[in-house]
């Protein structure tokens, strides 16, 4: 019997149903890149927001000191359920995504900026948000396929990065669902990998249980 079968008896039917529901709405084809965010609260908040909108993988380029500032207290363990990729540089990160056929959209108030409503999210897309003070770097801007802003009606010209991430993800996920007719698009293999991981994370002492079962 595999890990799923062994651990299944330790999970309620409600929990197993919840795992399947979340799997059905997950995607690797929409992602976010956070470039050198400074405030730990913002870093944790954007990860929690990404998980809430079904994003399975996010990329973080730490500040120059290499610290990510992740806080379980603020993420409320959202980082347990998604893949967090820590990258050395914005150039290597975006180059990798371009090789995987991702369209790169950066958030900026620059002259090339267009409303997020003008972009299609049908293809694989990575949205890049920069740090709280300076925004995205010149390197990220130069590698972008498009520059977007979240339209605002007041006097302020910018939003807190976690708020901007939430609004951008809301629009992108709703637009993808409209264009594709669904929220999630994981392959069966991707679902199987995540299902196994989430079962292990959902059962207290899962590793010990599996080790004990393997000896029988």
C-alpha positions in Angstrom: 0.0 0.0 0.0 1.3 3.5 -0.9 1.7 6.5 1.4 -1.8 7.8 0.5 -3.4 4.5 1.4 -1.5 4.2 4.6 -2.2 7.8 5.8 -5.8 7.9 4.5 -7.2 6.1 7.6 -5.8 8.9 9.8 -7.7 11.6 7.9 -11.4 12.5 8.1 -13.5 12.3 5.0 -14.0 16.0 5.3 -10.2 16.7 5.3 -9.7 14.4 2.3 -12.5 16.1 0.4 -10.9 19.5 1.2 -7.6 18.4 -0.1 -9.2 17.3 -3.4 -11.1 20.6 -3.7 -8.0 22.6 -3.2 -6.1 20.4 -5.7 -8.8 21.0 -8.3 -8.2 24.8 -8.1 -4.4 24.9 -8.0 -2.1 26.1 -10.8 1.6 26.3 -11.6 0.9 28.4 -14.7 0.2 31.7 -12.9 2.9 32.7 -10.4 4.3 35.8 -8.7 7.9 37.0 -8.2 8.7 39.2 -5.2 11.9 41.2 -5.7 13.8 42.2 -2.5 10.8 43.0 -0.3 12.0 44.4 3.0 9.1 44.2 5.5 8.7 40.7 6.9 5.0 41.3 7.3 4.6 42.1 3.6 6.6 39.0 2.6 4.5 36.7 4.7 1.3 38.4 3.7 1.9 38.1 -0.1 2.7 34.3 0.4 -0.6 33.9 2.3 -2.4 35.8 -0.4 -0.9 33.7 -3.2 -1.9 30.5 -1.5 -5.4 31.8 -1.0 -5.8 32.4 -4.7 -4.6 28.9 -5.7 -1.0 29.8 -6.7 1.2 26.7 -6.1 4.6 28.3 -6.6 6.1 31.7 -5.9 9.5 33.1 -6.3 11.4 35.3 -3.8 14.6 37.3 -4.5 15.8 38.2 -1.1 17.5 41.5 -0.1 21.2 41.7 -0.5 21.7 40.2 3.0 20.0 37.1 1.9 17.2 37.2 4.5 13.7 36.4 3.4 11.9 37.4 6.6 9.4 34.6 6.5 7.2 34.4 9.6 5.0 31.4 10.2 2.9 33.6 12.6 1.9 35.9 9.8 1.7 33.4 7.0 -0.5 31.2 9.2 1.4 28.2 7.8 0.4 29.1 4.2 4.0 28.4 3.2 3.4 24.7 4.1 1.0 24.3 1.2 2.9 26.1 -1.6 6.3 25.9 -3.2 8.5 28.8 -2.3 11.6 29.2 -4.6 14.4 31.4 -3.3 16.4 32.8 -6.2 19.8 34.4 -6.3 18.9 37.1 -8.7 16.0 38.6 -10.6 17.8 38.0 -13.9 18.3 34.2 -13.3 14.7 33.9 -12.0 13.1 35.7 -15.0 15.4 33.9 -17.5 14.3 30.6 -16.1 10.6 31.6 -16.3 11.0 32.8 -19.9 12.6 29.4 -20.8 9.4 27.8 -19.4 7.4 30.0 -21.8 6.1 32.4 -19.1 5.0 35.9 -20.0 6.6 38.4 -17.6 4.5 41.3 -16.4 6.0 43.8 -13.9 4.1 46.2 -11.7 5.4 49.7 -12.2 4.2 53.3 -12.7 6.6 53.7 -15.6 5.6 55.2 -19.0 4.9 51.8 -20.5 2.4 50.9 -17.8 -1.1 49.7 -18.8 -4.1 48.8 -16.7 -4.0 45.1 -15.6 -7.3 44.8 -17.4 -5.6 45.1 -20.8 -3.6 41.9 -20.3 -4.7 38.4 -21.1 -3.9 35.7 -18.5 -4.7 32.8 -20.7 -1.0 31.8 -21.3 1.5 31.1 -18.5 2.2 34.4 -16.7 4.5 35.6 -13.9 3.7 38.9 -12.2 6.7 40.7 -10.6 6.3 43.0 -7.7 9.3 45.0 -6.4 10.3 46.3 -3.0 8.3 48.8 -0.9 10.6 51.8 -1.6 11.9 51.5 -5.1 9.6 49.1 -6.8 10.9 46.6 -9.4 14.6 46.9 -10.5 15.7 48.2 -13.9 16.8 44.7 -14.7 13.3 43.3 -14.1 11.8 46.2 -16.1 14.1 45.5 -19.0 13.1 41.8 -19.1 9.4 42.4 -18.9 6.9 41.5 -21.7 4.5 44.0 -20.2 4.1 46.6 -17.5 0.9 46.8 -15.5 -0.8 48.9 -12.9 -3.8 48.3 -10.8 -6.2 51.2 -11.6 -7.0 53.5 -8.7 -9.6 56.3 -8.4 -8.1 58.4 -5.6 -5.2 60.7 -5.2 -2.7 58.0 -4.1 -0.6 56.5 -6.9 0.5 53.3 -5.2 -0.7 50.6 -2.9 0.9 48.5 -0.2 2.7 45.6 -1.9 0.5 43.0 -0.2 -2.7 44.8 -1.2 -1.4 45.2 -4.8 -0.6 41.5 -4.9 -4.1 40.6 -3.7 -5.8 42.8 -6.3 -3.6 41.6 -9.1 -4.1 38.0 -8.2 -7.8 38.4 -7.9 -8.0 39.9 -11.4 -5.6 37.4 -12.9 -7.3 34.3 -11.4 -10.8 35.5 -12.3 -9.7 36.3 -15.9 -8.0 32.9 -16.3 -11.2 31.2 -15.0 -13.2 33.1 -17.5 -10.9 32.3 -20.5 -10.2 28.7 -19.6 -13.5 27.8 -18.0 -11.9 26.6 -14.8 -9.6 27.8 -11.9 -7.1 24.9 -11.6 -5.0 23.2 -14.2 -2.7 20.7 -12.5 -1.9 17.5 -14.3 -2.8 14.2 -12.7 0.9 13.7 -11.9 1.2 17.1 -10.3 -1.9 16.4 -8.2 -0.5 13.0 -7.1 2.8 14.6 -5.9 1.0 17.4 -4.0 -1.6 15.0 -2.6 1.1 12.8 -1.1 2.8 15.9 0.4 -0.4 17.3 1.8 -1.4 14.0 3.4 1.9 13.8 5.1 1.6 17.3 6.4 -2.0 16.7 7.5 -1.3 13.7 9.7 0.6 14.3 12.9 3.6 12.0 13.1 3.2 10.9 9.5 6.9 10.0 9.0 6.9 7.8 12.1 3.7 6.1 11.0 5.0 5.3 7.6 8.3 4.1 9.0 6.5 1.8 11.4 4.2 0.5 8.7 7.2 -0.2 6.4 8.7 -2.5 9.0 5.6 -4.7 9.2 
